[in-house]
Amino acid sequence: MKALELLAPARTADIGIAAIDCGADAVYIAGPAFGARQAAGNSIEDIARLCEYARRYGVRIYATVNTLLEPEERPLAQKLVQDLEKAGVDALIVQDPAVLSMSDSLIMHASTQCALRTPEKARGLESLGFGRLVLERELSLEQIKAISEAVHTEIEFFVHGALCVCYSGQCYLSEYLTGRSANRGACAQPCRSLYDLEDAEGKVLIKNKPLLSLKDYNLYHRLEDLAKAGVSSFKIEGRLKGESYVRNVVKAYSEALDRLVARFPDEYCRASFGRVSGGFTPDLNKTFNRGYTELFLDGKRGQWAAEGGGEYVGKVKRLTPAGFILDPASPDIKLCNGDGFTFEGGGVRADIAEGYTVQCKKVDTLKEGTRLYRNISTAFEKQLEAAKPVREIPVQLSVEINGSILVKALSEDGRAASIQLEKPVDIARDAEKMVQNINMQLGKRSGHYSFSVRSLAVKGDMPFMTASFLNGIRRDLAEQLDQLPVQARPLYRGVRQPDSSFRLEYRNNGELMRTKYCIRYQLGLCPRQGKVKKAEPLFLRNGKERLQLTFNCAECEMTVTAS
């Protein structure tokens, strides 16, 4: 049976715990250094706290050590790896092969920064000893399947979140423009900046637009396709995101995976234990996004450029000196102070919302008739905070009443506990009601366990048992289970091939970026669309910087170089 893992991001240990409560099977988090998000570092003590909480449910914790290391940094990285191992992490997500030799016991996962797009490279990474491969996002199902069939490792794939415009691990634009290297965890995100688009003669074709900014990834409806293609870990992007984002997205995808497992119970199971119940109803349209795309999953191009994402709320009916009045898409639309809106050409936050009258800062690109999308809902954020779900390990009880009372417990993950007590002297006046009380009192929650009575066998008279007596049995069993370690589902451990000659290379050959995204296609200027005969270079300008766009139509790729 194939275990399906929902892998959640955590900027902090508390966000990681929130992700677990909402259904994550694994969490990835950075330590104090060498993570690909410098602003998301955590102390070893906090990671140890997260690991301890995760063990309740057999949830895995992966630490990111996925920057390229300078030679003088390797001793510090070695010490970090040792500290992470002592803290209890299950695996490291790695870009620099030097980290592979820093631990004999930790499992190693090849980061998406390794730019993995082909079966040949997958086999090479497997030969180095990686137990899991994190694939590029810009792949089709056919390509994912080919890679999965070429190796024995686990396959991890992003299913939701922000998209880098270029191939992962091969972006040098931030370093070129600002001196901040993406491969060192310091990306300045120049792909979200505003640019003018010019032709070779300097004619401005488009002015002041985020021309390299993509929509967000959303494969919520494609989990079954991905599982059939060989993916076992479904990864959510967002190690810089807040707790509300993580809660909402994790719960949405966890429920989707639960439905997939329920449809194919003989093929799939979840990679951790515990059932999530109660709490808010997730809604991916109410969490910040730039619009959604499935990118190249079907092997086809689409309109991938970022646009107003979120819940469509209506059009601007009229501008006012202090803001605007909304013409709502439906009477059910309710606005709140702090709501965030996006539209073609910008975004704005509501300072004050009274009915459909909004006070906000002036935005020149906001016009009458502009379609507005709400991607930050203050009311929904409050729901996320107030209505938190509960995650509990199901425990089944069998009760035998004879000369004594014997209660056996079996948890979802296979731990067993039991308690045997003398039978109370008093006989129950109403045996049927006593059975109801046994089922009710023993079938409650204790700690993070949810108990239910699977069987009840009585020989002789039914004794009278008080609620406190039955509750004491349940609490005792919970304490016994707490003393037993959860047997987490095993991870695949890679094996280094002694004769492996594979080497990871990081060479840009003057390229600042290579991408499947094509500005010509986005604008309808691709030769295959029939409007132009040849894909001549175009140029991006931001202040004094001018970047050249070159189009490789044979490979259907765009490259960015310094002009």
N, C-alpha and C positions, 0 to 999 in steps of 0.2 A: 504494500500500500504506500502511496506517495504522500508524504507530509507537505502541506502547503503552508508557507511561512509568510506572515505579514510583517514586514520590517519597517519600523517607524523611526523617524529622526528625533533627536533630543538635544536641544541647546543646553539644557541643564538636567540634573538628576531628577528634579521635581517634575519637569516636563516628561522625562522618561517614565516616571511612575504613573503619570496621567495617561500616557500612551498604553501602558500595560493594563490599567483599569478599563480602558476603552476597547481592549481586544488585541493588542499587538502581541505577536509571537516572538518578536525579537526587537531590540532597540540598538541603534548605532549612535555613538557619542564620542566626543573627542576628549582626550586627556589634556594636561596643561601645555602641551607643545606638539609640534609636528602634525597637526591636523590641517586639512585643506580649507578650513574655515577658521581663520585666526581669532575671530570674534566669538567663537563658540567653545572656548576651552573650559575645562573643569578640573577640580582638584582630584587627586587619587582617592581622598576620603569620600568625596561625593560619589565617585564611580563605585567604590566599595559598597556604599549605602544602596545604590541602585541595584547592584548585583545581588545583594541580600534580599531585597524586595522581589526581584525577578525570580529567584529560586523557589518562591512559594508556588509558582505556576509553571515551572519548567521553561520559563522564558529565557532566551539567550541574550547576552550582551556582547556587542562587538565594538571594539575601540578603533578609532581611525588614527592610523599612523601613516598617512597617505600623501605626504609631501616628498619631494626629492631632497635627499640629504646631502649636505656638504661633507667632505671627508672629516673635518674637525668636529662635526656634530654627531658622529656615529657613537662615541662613548656615551653621550647624553641620551641618545635614542635607545641604546642598549639598556641603560638604567631605567628609562621610562617603560620599556617592554617588561622588564623584571617587576617593576612596581604594578603595572597593569595586570600581570599574571597573578601576583599576590592579592590584588583587589578582587579577583574572581572573574575577569572577563573570559569569554569563551573563544573568541577569535579576534584577530587583527585584520583590518582592511588596509591593504598595503599597495603603494605604488613603486617604491624603490626596492629592487630585489635584495639590497643589502640587509633589509629587515628580516628576510627569510632565515638567515643564520643566527638571529638573535634569540631564538627560543626553540627548544626541542619539543615542547609540549603544546604550545598554543597552535591552533589551526590558523592558517593564513588564507585570506581571501584577496584575490586580485582586484584592486580598485577599478572603477570605471575610468580613472585617469590613465590606465594602461592602454586606452584606445583600442579596445578589442572589437573587431568587426569581421574577422574571417576565421574559418575552421583551422587554418594553418597557424594563425597566431594563438588560437585557443589551445591547440595541441602543444605549442611551445611553452605557454604559461603553465599548462598542466605538468609538463616535464620538469619545471622548476620546483614543484611541490605544492602548488596552490590547491586547496580543497574546494574552492568556489571561484567562479568567474563572474564578475559584474560587467554586463555587456553595455556597449554603446546604446544610446537611446534611438539613434537614427537608423534602426534596423527594421526590416520587414519580418513578418512571421516566418516566411520561408527561410530567411537568413538565420533567424534565431534557431529554428529547427535544425538546420544544417550544422550549426555550431554545437548544439546540444548532442546531436548524434555522433559528433566527432570526438567527444571526450567522455570521461567517467565522472567528472566533477559535478558539483551542484551548479545550477545556473540561476543567477540573480538578475532581475530586470526592473528598471524604474517603471512605475505605473501612474505616478501622479506628482505634480509639482512644477516648479520653474524649469525652463529649458535653457541650457547654454546653446547659443546659436551654432557653435562650432563643434567639431569632434572633441570629446573630452580628453584632457591631457595634452592637447596640441594647440592651445590658444596662447599666443604670445603678445596679443594686442594690449592687454593691460600693462604688461612689463614695458612694452615699447612706448606707450603714451605717458605712463605715470611712474615707471620704475617699480611697480608693485606686481610681483609674479604670481600668476594663478597657480602654478605648480609649487609655489611655496606658501600657499594658503592666504594670499593677500590680494586677490582679484578685486580691482576697482570697478568692475562691471561696466566697462565702456560700451558693451552691447546694448545697454539701456539708455545711452546718451542720445542726444538729438543731433542729427546731421542734415546737411544739404546734400542732395544728389545732383551731380554735374555730369555732362558728357565730356568728350575729349577736348572740345573747344571752350569749355568753361561755362557753357550755358546751364543755368539752374533749372533742373527738371522738377524737383521737389524741394521744399524748403522747411527746415526745422522740424523734422520728424524722427522718431526713434526707429530708424530703418533697419537696425540689426536686432531689434527686440522681438522675440517670439511669444506666441500664446503659451499657456501652461499645458502640460501634459495631463491627459485624463483618459485612462484606460479602464474605467469603472465597469464598462459593459463588455470588456474583452478578456476578462480573467480566465474564462474557460478556454478560449483560443490560446492564450499564453501557456496555460497548464498543459494543453495537448502538444504544444510546440516544445515542451521540455523545461519550462520555467518552474522552479520550486520556491523561489523567494521573490515576493512582490514588494518592491521598495518604494517608499514614499520619500520624496525630496523635501528638505526643509529644516536643516540644522540651524538656520538663523530665524526660524519662525517662532511665534509665541505659542503659549499653551492652548489657547482657544482654537487656533488653526489645527494643531496636532490632534486635539480631542475630536474635532468634527470629522476630519479626513480619516483618521484611524477607525472611528466607529462606523463610518460609511463603508469602508472597504472590508472591515471585519464582518459586518453583516452580509456583505456580498459574498465573501469566501464561505461563510457558514451556509448560505443557500447553495453554493456550488457543491460543498461537501454533502449536504443533505440530498442533492440530486444524484450524486455518484458515491454512495457510502462504501461501496466495495473497491473504489479506486483511490479515493482521497480521504485524508484526515487533516485536522489542524496540527501544527507543529508544536503547540503548547497546550496547556490544560486550563480549564476554568471556563465558565459561561458568563457572559456579560448580560446583565438585565437592567431594565429601568433606565431612567435618565432621559436626556434630550433626544429628539429625533434629528439625525444628521441631515444636512443639506449642503452639498458641495457648491451650490450657486451662491450661498450666503457667506462663504469664506473668500477672502481676497484672492482674486485671480485676474489674469489678463485676457480672459477668453480661453476656451479650451480647444485642444486639438489632439488627434490620435497620430499625428505626424506621419511617418512613413510606414506604419504598421501593415498596411495593405499593399505596400509597394507602389503607392501612387502619390503624386504631388497634390498639395492642396493650398489653401490660403492660410499660411502659417504665421503671418505677422500679427503681433499683439494688437488687440483692439479692446474696446470696452467690454469687460467681462462681469459676470454676476447676474443678478436678478433684474430683468427688465421691469422698470417701474413706470415708464411713461415718457412724455415729451415736455420740453420747456414750453409752457403756454405763453408766458410773458416775463420779460426781464424787469426787475425793479431796481431802485437805487441801492438796495441792501442785498439783493440776491435774485431770486426768481420764484415764479409760481409754477407748480407742476400740474400738467394735465395727466392724471393717473391712468395707467393701463387698465385698472379695474378698481371698483370701490373697495376691494379688500386691501389695497395698498395703504399702509400706515407708515408715516415718516416719524423719525425720532431725532432728537439732538445727537449730533456725533455721527450720523449715517454718512457713509462715503459713497460717492457716485463717480462713475467713469463715463466717458463719451469719446467719440472720435475727435482727437485733438487735445485731450487732457483729462483732468479729474478735479474734483472739488469735495470738500467736507462740509457738512451742514453744521454751522455754529448753533443756530436755533431753528427748529422746525415746528411751526404751528399750523396744524392741518396740512395743507399743501403749499403753504408759503414758507420759503426757506431763506434764511439769512446766511450768507457765506461771503468769503473773500471774492473779489472781482477776478474773473478769468476771461481774458479777451476772446478766447475761442468758443465760449459758451454763447449760443445764439438761440433765438426763438425757433422752435421746431426741433431742436436738438434732442435726439433719443438718449435717455439716461438709463444707466444700469447701476444698481446698488451692489457693490461688492464688499461693503462693510455695513453690517446691520447691528446697530446698538442693541435692539431688542433681542436679537438672536444671541449676541455675545452674553447678555444677561442670563438667557436660558442655559447656555453652556456652563456658566458658573453656578447657577442655582440648582440645576437638575443633573447631577453627576451620576453616571451609571455605577453599578456594583459588579465586581467580578468574583465569582465563587467557584470552588472546586466541588462538583457533585459527589456525594457520598451515599452509597446504598447500605441500608441496614437490614440484617436478618435477626429476628427476635425469636428466641425459644424459651418458653415458660413451662417448666416441669417441676423437678424438685428444687430448682433454682432458676434464676433469670440469667440467660446468656444472650448478650447482644454482640454481634459481629459487624464490623464496618469495613467496607471496601471502597476506596476512593477511585475517582476516574483514572488516575495515573497508576493505580495498582498497589497502593499501600494498604496494608491490612492492620486492623486493631480490634481488640475485643475486651469485654468486661463481663465478669460473672459475679452475681450478687445473690445473697440469700433472699428467698422469696418472702415478702411481707406476710405476716400472719393473717391479717384481716382479709376477708373475701369480699370482692366487689358485689354490691347488690345488683348492679346492672352490668352484666358482662359486655353487652353490645356497646354500651356507652363507654366502658373502659377501653375497648378496642379503639374507639374513636379518639379517646384522649391519648392513647399510646401513639397513634399515627400523627396526631396534631402536635404533641409535645416533642416527640423525637424527630419529627419532620420539620424542624425549624433550622434556623441558621445559628452557627457558632463560629466566631472569628471569620475566616474567609472560606468556610465550608457551608454547603447547602445540603442538609440531610433529608433523606426520604426513606420510608420503611418499604422494603421490597417484599418481605415475607414475615408472617407472624404465625407461629405454631404454638398452640396451648394444649397441654395434657393435664387433665385434672381441673381443679377449680381455678378461676381467674382471680388473682389477688388484686386487692385495691392498692393502687399506686398513686401517690400525690403528684401534682405537677412539678413540685420542687425535686422529688425523687427522680422523675423522668428527665428533667432538665439537667440534673447532675450527671446522669448517664451520658447524655449528649456532650456535655462540656468535657467530661473525662475522655471520651473518645477523640474529641478535637485536640486535646492536649497530647494524647498519644500520637496522633497523626503528625502533629507539629514536630515531634522528636524524630520522625523518620524523613530522610531526604527524598525529595521528589526526583524520580528517575526521568530526567529530560530525554527527549528523543535524540538519538545520536546525530552528530554532524559528520559529513564526509571528511576524512583526513587525507590530504594529498600525500603523495609519495614522490620524493625527488629522485629523478633518474640520474644515476651517477655519471652517465655518459652524455647528459644533455649539453648541447652546445648553443642552446637558444639564448639570445641576448636581447633585452629591451633597449631600444635606441630612441633618443629624443633629439631629433634634428629638424629644424624648421626650414632649412634651405632658403631663408629669406622670407618665407611665408609667415604672416602674422596670424592667419586663421584659414582653415579649410572647412567647408560646410556643405551639407545637402540643401540648405536653404538658398534660394536664388532670388535676388531682387528683381531680375528681369522677368522671371516667371510670375512673381507676385504682382508686377505692374502690367502684365500682358505683353511684354516685350521679348519673349522667348522665340527663337526661330521656329520652334515646333508649334507655336501658336499661330504662325503665319503672318505676323505683322512686320517682322524684320527678317532679312535674309541671313545676317551674320551677327553674332553676339559680340559686338565691339565692347572694349572695356568701358566701365563707368567709374566715377570717382565720388568718394564721400569726403565732405569737408566739415570740420568742426574747429572753428577758430582758425588758427594758423596751420593746423594739421590737415593734410590731404592724403587720403588712402585710395589705392587703386583696387578696383574690383575686376577680376579676370574670370572668364566663364569657360569651363571645360564641359562642353555639351556632350562629348562622348561618354564621360563618367557622370554627367549631370551633377556637377559640383561647382561651387563658387569659391574663389580664393581671395583673400585680402592681403595686400602687400603695401609697404610704404611707397608713396608716389615719388 
